Amino acid sequence: MSSPVSCPDVIEIRGIRGFGRHGVFEHERADGQEFVVDVRLELDTRPAAASDDLADTVNYGLVAEQVHQAIETDPVDLIETLAQRIADLCLADRRVTATAVTIHKPSAPITVPFDDVVLTVQRRAGESS
């Protein structure tokens, strides 16, 4: 008899803000702008729940710092590239089985009124980027 498939547990970090120089246009690189990132991590938190030890789960403070650094360094043209970079760093922790990364670019260079530009990528461990 096979064991039941368990639903993954989820850690979400919402609203990580950073100043980046990502974009296709020269003024985006020169002036920079704020980017906001939401990260969703799927993992099994039962080992941490049983041990009550941070070493048995993902340190979301460290993940937030890594995401912030990704926003603020190494400019890229596309938010798709930035999202993939962040997804890769989330999946570097082997406990994370899947991730969703949402990039908000509220100051995107669009000539009509708008609230936000948002891209979400979803990746699973073991998929090639």
Secondary structure, 3 states (H helix, E strand, C coil): CCCCCCCCEEEEEEEEEEEECCCCCHHHHHHCEEEEEEEEEEECCHHHHHHCCHHHCCCHHHHHHHHHHHHHCCCCCCHHHHHHHHHHHHHCCCCCCEEEEEEECCCCCCCCCCCCCEEEEEEECCCCC
